[in-house]
Amino acid sequence: MKPSPLFTFFLLSLIFFYTAPSAVSLTCRPTELTPCAGAILYSLPPSDACCTKLREQRPCLCQYKKDPSLQGYVNSKNSKKVATACGVPTPSC
């Protein structure tokens, strides 16, 4: 006996629902921003890799601003220029 199309649709929907990838959780690692070092430290234009990483790490920026070992870099004038050039708004923490 062949299953009905409705049953097949329901079964495939369940399989898709339970096997669909979940949202990727972000791990805040300041080292992910290494591609931005030249732009932040030496006023070089940010690379595409820098902007990509900065966008990925955006939810972590407040955490970085609160870290005494990182806040000098995150709050620097060059860092703000890089964020602006990459279209990443400066977080208000």
ZAZA-891099 format. One record per atom (N, C-alpha, C, O): residue number from 1; atom name; x negated, y negated, z. Coordinates in steps of 0.001 Angstrom, whole numbers, padded with zeros to 6 digits, always signed. Layout:
BEGIN
n NUM	atom CA	X X	Y Y	Z Z
...
***
This chain:
BEGIN
n 1	atom N	X -000837	Y +001175	Z +000000
n 1	atom CA	X +000000	Y +000000	Z +000000
n 1	atom C	X -000886	Y -001244	Z +000000
n 1	atom O	X -001817	Y -001358	Z +000798
n 2	atom N	X -000593	Y -002145	Z -000876
n 2	atom CA	X -001370	Y -003367	Z -001036
n 2	atom C	X -000828	Y -004440	Z -000079
n 2	atom O	X +000386	Y -004620	Z +000015
n 3	atom N	X -001747	Y -005183	Z +000659
n 3	atom CA	X -001269	Y -006217	Z +001570
n 3	atom C	X -000662	Y -007388	Z +000804
n 3	atom O	X -001039	Y -007666	Z -000334
n 4	atom N	X +000267	Y -008057	Z +001436
n 4	atom CA	X +000927	Y -009201	Z +000798
n 4	atom C	X -000055	Y -010362	Z +000680
n 4	atom O	X -001018	Y -010439	Z +001442
n 5	atom N	X +000183	Y -011270	Z -000274
n 5	atom CA	X -000694	Y -012432	Z -000420
n 5	atom C	X -000724	Y -013296	Z +000839
n 5	atom O	X -001764	Y -013862	Z +001177
n 6	atom N	X +000399	Y -013399	Z +001530
n 6	atom CA	X +000458	Y -014194	Z +002758
n 6	atom C	X -000434	Y -013579	Z +003839
n 6	atom O	X -001150	Y -014295	Z +004540
n 7	atom N	X -000388	Y -012267	Z +003970
n 7	atom CA	X -001231	Y -011590	Z +004946
n 7	atom C	X -002708	Y -011780	Z +004593
n 7	atom O	X -003530	Y -012032	Z +005475
n 8	atom N	X -003042	Y -011661	Z +003317
n 8	atom CA	X -004428	Y -011847	Z +002869
n 8	atom C	X -004902	Y -013262	Z +003173
n 8	atom O	X -006017	Y -013455	Z +003658
n 9	atom N	X -004057	Y -014254	Z +002890
n 9	atom CA	X -004399	Y -015647	Z +003188
n 9	atom C	X -004628	Y -015829	Z +004688
n 9	atom O	X -005602	Y -016459	Z +005098
n 10	atom N	X -003746	Y -015288	Z +005490
n 10	atom CA	X -003863	Y -015394	Z +006949
n 10	atom C	X -005157	Y -014747	Z +007430
n 10	atom O	X -005863	Y -015325	Z +008257
n 11	atom N	X -005469	Y -013591	Z +006939
n 11	atom CA	X -006677	Y -012871	Z +007340
n 11	atom C	X -007935	Y -013644	Z +006937
n 11	atom O	X -008863	Y -013785	Z +007734
n 12	atom N	X -007961	Y -014142	Z +005706
n 12	atom CA	X -009113	Y -014921	Z +005249
n 12	atom C	X -009263	Y -016215	Z +006051
n 12	atom O	X -010382	Y -016640	Z +006338
n 13	atom N	X -008150	Y -016838	Z +006411
n 13	atom CA	X -008196	Y -018055	Z +007232
n 13	atom C	X -008795	Y -017767	Z +008591
n 13	atom O	X -009609	Y -018545	Z +009088
n 14	atom N	X -008407	Y -016665	Z +009196
n 14	atom CA	X -008965	Y -016291	Z +010499
n 14	atom C	X -010462	Y -016023	Z +010406
n 14	atom O	X -011234	Y -016459	Z +011260
n 15	atom N	X -010856	Y -015314	Z +009382
n 15	atom CA	X -012278	Y -015018	Z +009204
n 15	atom C	X -013064	Y -016308	Z +009027
n 15	atom O	X -014120	Y -016480	Z +009636
n 16	atom N	X -012558	Y -017216	Z +008197
n 16	atom CA	X -013236	Y -018488	Z +007987
n 16	atom C	X -013317	Y -019278	Z +009282
n 16	atom O	X -014367	Y -019834	Z +009606
n 17	atom N	X -012228	Y -019332	Z +010020
n 17	atom CA	X -012181	Y -020103	Z +011261
n 17	atom C	X -013213	Y -019586	Z +012262
n 17	atom O	X -013912	Y -020382	Z +012890
n 18	atom N	X -013316	Y -018301	Z +012413
n 18	atom CA	X -014225	Y -017749	Z +013411
n 18	atom C	X -015674	Y -017664	Z +012949
n 18	atom O	X -016572	Y -017481	Z +013771
n 19	atom N	X -015913	Y -017796	Z +011646
n 19	atom CA	X -017296	Y -017736	Z +011171
n 19	atom C	X -017804	Y -019085	Z +010689
n 19	atom O	X -018958	Y -019195	Z +010277
n 20	atom N	X -016972	Y -020105	Z +010733
n 20	atom CA	X -017396	Y -021430	Z +010289
n 20	atom C	X -018499	Y -021932	Z +011204
n 20	atom O	X -018433	Y -021746	Z +012419
n 21	atom N	X -019516	Y -022570	Z +010629
n 21	atom CA	X -020605	Y -023058	Z +011468
n 21	atom C	X -020117	Y -024148	Z +012409
n 21	atom O	X -019322	Y -025006	Z +012028
n 22	atom N	X -020598	Y -024101	Z +013629
n 22	atom CA	X -020231	Y -025133	Z +014589
n 22	atom C	X -021107	Y -026354	Z +014372
n 22	atom O	X -022112	Y -026289	Z +013664
n 23	atom N	X -020733	Y -027435	Z +014965
n 23	atom CA	X -021504	Y -028671	Z +014846
n 23	atom C	X -022899	Y -028453	Z +015416
n 23	atom O	X -023070	Y -027829	Z +016463
n 24	atom N	X -023869	Y -028971	Z +014720
n 24	atom CA	X -025246	Y -028825	Z +015155
n 24	atom C	X -025475	Y -029773	Z +016330
n 24	atom O	X -025190	Y -030968	Z +016251
n 25	atom N	X -025991	Y -029217	Z +017410
n 25	atom CA	X -026246	Y -030079	Z +018558
n 25	atom C	X -027607	Y -030747	Z +018379
n 25	atom O	X -028552	Y -030150	Z +017863
n 26	atom N	X -027676	Y -031972	Z +018809
n 26	atom CA	X -028875	Y -032775	Z +018650
n 26	atom C	X -029760	Y -032603	Z +019876
n 26	atom O	X -029286	Y -032659	Z +021011
n 27	atom N	X -031028	Y -032398	Z +019638
n 27	atom CA	X -032005	Y -032376	Z +020711
n 27	atom C	X -032816	Y -033653	Z +020603
n 27	atom O	X -033412	Y -033946	Z +019567
n 28	atom N	X -032827	Y -034404	Z +021686
n 28	atom CA	X -033547	Y -035675	Z +021698
n 28	atom C	X -035034	Y -035416	Z +021916
n 28	atom O	X -035467	Y -035050	Z +023009
n 29	atom N	X -035788	Y -035610	Z +020872
n 29	atom CA	X -037244	Y -035464	Z +020925
n 29	atom C	X -037866	Y -036696	Z +020288
n 29	atom O	X -037742	Y -036895	Z +019079
n 30	atom N	X -038535	Y -037528	Z +021082
n 30	atom CA	X -039156	Y -038722	Z +020511
n 30	atom C	X -040160	Y -038399	Z +019411
n 30	atom O	X -040400	Y -039229	Z +018534
n 31	atom N	X -040743	Y -037215	Z +019445
n 31	atom CA	X -041714	Y -036835	Z +018416
n 31	atom C	X -041067	Y -036721	Z +017036
n 31	atom O	X -041761	Y -036743	Z +016020
n 32	atom N	X -039737	Y -036598	Z +017001
n 32	atom CA	X -039028	Y -036562	Z +015717
n 32	atom C	X -039182	Y -037891	Z +014973
n 32	atom O	X -038992	Y -037951	Z +013758
n 33	atom N	X -039526	Y -038952	Z +015700
n 33	atom CA	X -039670	Y -040269	Z +015087
n 33	atom C	X -041099	Y -040558	Z +014636
n 33	atom O	X -041419	Y -041700	Z +014308
n 34	atom N	X -041952	Y -039555	Z +014614
n 34	atom CA	X -043332	Y -039719	Z +014162
n 34	atom C	X -043428	Y -040346	Z +012768
n 34	atom O	X -044339	Y -041138	Z +012529
n 35	atom N	X -042518	Y -040020	Z +011838
n 35	atom CA	X -042601	Y -040671	Z +010528
n 35	atom C	X -042450	Y -042197	Z +010587
n 35	atom O	X -042764	Y -042886	Z +009616
n 36	atom N	X -041975	Y -042721	Z +011708
n 36	atom CA	X -041794	Y -044173	Z +011861
n 36	atom C	X -042993	Y -044852	Z +012520
n 36	atom O	X -042998	Y -046074	Z +012671
n 37	atom N	X -044001	Y -044090	Z +012912
n 37	atom CA	X -045129	Y -044656	Z +013663
n 37	atom C	X -045799	Y -045799	Z +012900
n 37	atom O	X -046041	Y -046859	Z +013477
n 38	atom N	X -046098	Y -045609	Z +011640
n 38	atom CA	X -046765	Y -046650	Z +010861
n 38	atom C	X -045926	Y -047911	Z +010757
n 38	atom O	X -046455	Y -049021	Z +010814
n 39	atom N	X -044626	Y -047745	Z +010605
n 39	atom CA	X -043737	Y -048900	Z +010495
n 39	atom C	X -043632	Y -049645	Z +011817
n 39	atom O	X -043601	Y -050876	Z +011834
n 40	atom N	X -043579	Y -048916	Z +012922
n 40	atom CA	X -043435	Y -049548	Z +014234
n 40	atom C	X -044759	Y -050137	Z +014714
n 40	atom O	X -044794	Y -051250	Z +015240
n 41	atom N	X -045829	Y -049399	Z +014532
n 41	atom CA	X -047122	Y -049846	Z +015073
n 41	atom C	X -047850	Y -050846	Z +014177
n 41	atom O	X -048554	Y -051729	Z +014668
n 42	atom N	X -047677	Y -050704	Z +012865
n 42	atom CA	X -048477	Y -051512	Z +011935
n 42	atom C	X -047642	Y -052356	Z +010977
n 42	atom O	X -048174	Y -052874	Z +009995
n 43	atom N	X -046369	Y -052501	Z +011238
n 43	atom CA	X -045466	Y -053315	Z +010406
n 43	atom C	X -045394	Y -052859	Z +008952
n 43	atom O	X -045126	Y -053672	Z +008068
n 44	atom N	X -045627	Y -051582	Z +008690
n 44	atom CA	X -045471	Y -051052	Z +007332
n 44	atom C	X -043978	Y -050878	Z +007041
n 44	atom O	X -043185	Y -050739	Z +007972
n 45	atom N	X -043589	Y -050882	Z +005781
n 45	atom CA	X -042179	Y -050614	Z +005472
n 45	atom C	X -041826	Y -049184	Z +005887
n 45	atom O	X -042636	Y -048274	Z +005708
n 46	atom N	X -040635	Y -048977	Z +006435
n 46	atom CA	X -040262	Y -047618	Z +006834
n 46	atom C	X -040052	Y -046720	Z +005612
n 46	atom O	X -039493	Y -047140	Z +004599
n 47	atom N	X -040503	Y -045509	Z +005734
n 47	atom CA	X -040323	Y -044524	Z +004657
n 47	atom C	X -038907	Y -043951	Z +004718
n 47	atom O	X -038180	Y -044148	Z +005692
n 48	atom N	X -038538	Y -043244	Z +003664
n 48	atom CA	X -037238	Y -042569	Z +003660
n 48	atom C	X -037166	Y -041544	Z +004794
n 48	atom O	X -036124	Y -041381	Z +005430
n 49	atom N	X -038291	Y -040853	Z +005040
n 49	atom CA	X -038328	Y -039867	Z +006127
n 49	atom C	X -038108	Y -040542	Z +007475
n 49	atom O	X -037411	Y -040008	Z +008339
n 50	atom N	X -038702	Y -041709	Z +007648
n 50	atom CA	X -038518	Y -042472	Z +008879
n 50	atom C	X -037048	Y -042813	Z +009069
n 50	atom O	X -036490	Y -042574	Z +010140
n 51	atom N	X -036425	Y -043360	Z +008055
n 51	atom CA	X -035019	Y -043764	Z +008163
n 51	atom C	X -034115	Y -042564	Z +008428
n 51	atom O	X -033171	Y -042653	Z +009214
n 52	atom N	X -034402	Y -041456	Z +007781
n 52	atom CA	X -033606	Y -040244	Z +008003
n 52	atom C	X -033711	Y -039805	Z +009451
n 52	atom O	X -032698	Y -039522	Z +010090
n 53	atom N	X -034919	Y -039746	Z +009970
n 53	atom CA	X -035117	Y -039326	Z +011362
n 53	atom C	X -034504	Y -040322	Z +012337
n 53	atom O	X -033938	Y -039930	Z +013358
n 54	atom N	X -034616	Y -041599	Z +012027
n 54	atom CA	X -034047	Y -042619	Z +012902
n 54	atom C	X -032529	Y -042478	Z +012968
n 54	atom O	X -031936	Y -042612	Z +014038
n 55	atom N	X -031908	Y -042211	Z +011835
n 55	atom CA	X -030452	Y -042000	Z +011820
n 55	atom C	X -030075	Y -040754	Z +012617
n 55	atom O	X -029092	Y -040756	Z +013357
n 56	atom N	X -030860	Y -039694	Z +012462
n 56	atom CA	X -030599	Y -038455	Z +013199
n 56	atom C	X -030733	Y -038669	Z +014704
n 56	atom O	X -029943	Y -038138	Z +015484
n 57	atom N	X -031716	Y -039434	Z +015099
n 57	atom CA	X -032017	Y -039634	Z +016517
n 57	atom C	X -031254	Y -040816	Z +017131
n 57	atom O	X -031444	Y -041130	Z +018306
n 58	atom N	X -030413	Y -041457	Z +016359
n 58	atom CA	X -029670	Y -042627	Z +016855
n 58	atom C	X -028962	Y -042375	Z +018186
n 58	atom O	X -029021	Y -043236	Z +019063
n 59	atom N	X -028287	Y -041219	Z +018380
n 59	atom CA	X -027632	Y -040990	Z +019671
n 59	atom C	X -028615	Y -040935	Z +020848
n 59	atom O	X -028196	Y -041024	Z +022003
n 60	atom N	X -029893	Y -040790	Z +020572
n 60	atom CA	X -030904	Y -040667	Z +021619
n 60	atom C	X -031563	Y -041999	Z +021982
n 60	atom O	X -032297	Y -042075	Z +022967
n 61	atom N	X -031309	Y -043038	Z +021204
n 61	atom CA	X -032051	Y -044281	Z +021380
n 61	atom C	X -031878	Y -044896	Z +022765
n 61	atom O	X -032835	Y -045447	Z +023308
n 62	atom N	X -030695	Y -044817	Z +023344
n 62	atom CA	X -030499	Y -045359	Z +024697
n 62	atom C	X -031340	Y -044587	Z +025714
n 62	atom O	X -031915	Y -045167	Z +026635
n 63	atom N	X -031399	Y -043290	Z +025529
n 63	atom CA	X -032234	Y -042455	Z +026408
n 63	atom C	X -033698	Y -042877	Z +026283
n 63	atom O	X -034403	Y -042975	Z +027287
n 64	atom N	X -034152	Y -043124	Z +025066
n 64	atom CA	X -035533	Y -043538	Z +024845
n 64	atom C	X -035801	Y -044924	Z +025436
n 64	atom O	X -036879	Y -045187	Z +025968
n 65	atom N	X -034799	Y -045807	Z +025333
n 65	atom CA	X -034964	Y -047160	Z +025878
n 65	atom C	X -035136	Y -047146	Z +027396
n 65	atom O	X -035779	Y -048030	Z +027963
n 66	atom N	X -034563	Y -046146	Z +028040
n 66	atom CA	X -034634	Y -046054	Z +029500
n 66	atom C	X -035902	Y -045357	Z +029986
n 66	atom O	X -036227	Y -045418	Z +031172
n 67	atom N	X -036610	Y -044703	Z +029089
n 67	atom CA	X -037837	Y -043983	Z +029449
n 67	atom C	X -038997	Y -044971	Z +029511
n 67	atom O	X -039333	Y -045583	Z +028498
n 68	atom N	X -039622	Y -045141	Z +030691
n 68	atom CA	X -040706	Y -046125	Z +030832
n 68	atom C	X -041860	Y -045930	Z +029844
n 68	atom O	X -042505	Y -046899	Z +029443
n 69	atom N	X -042116	Y -044693	Z +029456
n 69	atom CA	X -043225	Y -044452	Z +028528
n 69	atom C	X -042850	Y -044753	Z +027072
n 69	atom O	X -043733	Y -044834	Z +026219
n 70	atom N	X -041571	Y -044919	Z +026779
n 70	atom CA	X -041129	Y -045163	Z +025407
n 70	atom C	X -040517	Y -046541	Z +025193
n 70	atom O	X -040478	Y -047028	Z +024062
n 71	atom N	X -040042	Y -047173	Z +026251
n 71	atom CA	X -039274	Y -048404	Z +026084
n 71	atom C	X -040052	Y -049524	Z +025414
n 71	atom O	X -039451	Y -050357	Z +024735
n 72	atom N	X -041354	Y -049573	Z +025579
n 72	atom CA	X -042148	Y -050589	Z +024903
n 72	atom C	X -042085	Y -050458	Z +023398
n 72	atom O	X -042077	Y -051458	Z +022680
n 73	atom N	X -042039	Y -049228	Z +022918
n 73	atom CA	X -041945	Y -048991	Z +021473
n 73	atom C	X -040526	Y -049258	Z +020977
n 73	atom O	X -040331	Y -049909	Z +019951
n 74	atom N	X -039549	Y -048753	Z +021706
n 74	atom CA	X -038157	Y -048869	Z +021279
n 74	atom C	X -037690	Y -050323	Z +021294
n 74	atom O	X -036904	Y -050734	Z +020441
n 75	atom N	X -038172	Y -051093	Z +022257
n 75	atom CA	X -037751	Y -052490	Z +022383
n 75	atom C	X -038627	Y -053464	Z +021604
n 75	atom O	X -038384	Y -054670	Z +021636
n 76	atom N	X -039631	Y -052965	Z +020912
n 76	atom CA	X -040559	Y -053855	Z +020210
n 76	atom C	X -039884	Y -054548	Z +019027
n 76	atom O	X -038878	Y -054082	Z +018494
n 77	atom N	X -040466	Y -055659	Z +018644
n 77	atom CA	X -039962	Y -056430	Z +017505
n 77	atom C	X -040009	Y -055580	Z +016229
n 77	atom O	X -039065	Y -055587	Z +015439
n 78	atom N	X -041106	Y -054855	Z +016036
n 78	atom CA	X -041233	Y -054014	Z +014834
n 78	atom C	X -040203	Y -052890	Z +014815
n 78	atom O	X -039678	Y -052537	Z +013759
n 79	atom N	X -039920	Y -052339	Z +015977
n 79	atom CA	X -038928	Y -051273	Z +016052
n 79	atom C	X -037565	Y -051784	Z +015615
n 79	atom O	X -036830	Y -051091	Z +014911
n 80	atom N	X -037233	Y -052985	Z +016029
n 80	atom CA	X -035949	Y -053579	Z +015635
n 80	atom C	X -035924	Y -053862	Z +014127
n 80	atom O	X -034886	Y -053713	Z +013482
n 81	atom N	X -037071	Y -054269	Z +013570
n 81	atom CA	X -037152	Y -054493	Z +012120
n 81	atom C	X -036940	Y -053184	Z +011361
n 81	atom O	X -036247	Y -053148	Z +010344
n 82	atom N	X -037545	Y -052114	Z +011868
n 82	atom CA	X -037408	Y -050802	Z +011230
n 82	atom C	X -035943	Y -050367	Z +011262
n 82	atom O	X -035397	Y -049913	Z +010256
n 83	atom N	X -035320	Y -050512	Z +012424
n 83	atom CA	X -033910	Y -050123	Z +012550
n 83	atom C	X -033040	Y -050916	Z +011573
n 83	atom O	X -032152	Y -050356	Z +010931
n 84	atom N	X -033296	Y -052209	Z +011467
n 84	atom CA	X -032534	Y -053050	Z +010541
n 84	atom C	X -032760	Y -052606	Z +009095
n 84	atom O	X -031810	Y -052487	Z +008322
n 85	atom N	X -034021	Y -052362	Z +008735
n 85	atom CA	X -034356	Y -051934	Z +007374
n 85	atom C	X -033694	Y -050594	Z +007034
n 85	atom O	X -033339	Y -050345	Z +005882
n 86	atom N	X -033534	Y -049734	Z +008047
n 86	atom CA	X -032933	Y -048418	Z +007829
n 86	atom C	X -031414	Y -048443	Z +007978
n 86	atom O	X -030754	Y -047427	Z +007763
n 87	atom N	X -030858	Y -049596	Z +008345
n 87	atom CA	X -029413	Y -049689	Z +008515
n 87	atom C	X -028905	Y -049024	Z +009774
n 87	atom O	X -027755	Y -048590	Z +009831
n 88	atom N	X -029758	Y -048939	Z +010786
n 88	atom CA	X -029379	Y -048322	Z +012056
n 88	atom C	X -029145	Y -049449	Z +013065
n 88	atom O	X -030080	Y -050174	Z +013407
n 89	atom N	X -027911	Y -049602	Z +013544
n 89	atom CA	X -027648	Y -050664	Z +014505
n 89	atom C	X -028386	Y -050437	Z +015821
n 89	atom O	X -028530	Y -049306	Z +016286
n 90	atom N	X -028845	Y -051535	Z +016406
n 90	atom CA	X -029522	Y -051453	Z +017702
n 90	atom C	X -028464	Y -051120	Z +018753
n 90	atom O	X -027447	Y -051807	Z +018850
n 91	atom N	X -028701	Y -050071	Z +019537
n 91	atom CA	X -027689	Y -049698	Z +020532
n 91	atom C	X -027657	Y -050697	Z +021689
n 91	atom O	X -028682	Y -051251	Z +022086
n 92	atom N	X -026475	Y -050903	Z +022207
n 92	atom CA	X -026356	Y -051723	Z +023413
n 92	atom C	X -026158	Y -050743	Z +024570
n 92	atom O	X -025103	Y -050128	Z +024722
n 93	atom N	X -027183	Y -050625	Z +025353
n 93	atom CA	X -027166	Y -049650	Z +026456
n 93	atom C	X -027008	Y -050364	Z +027788
n 93	atom O	X -026972	Y -049717	Z +028835
***
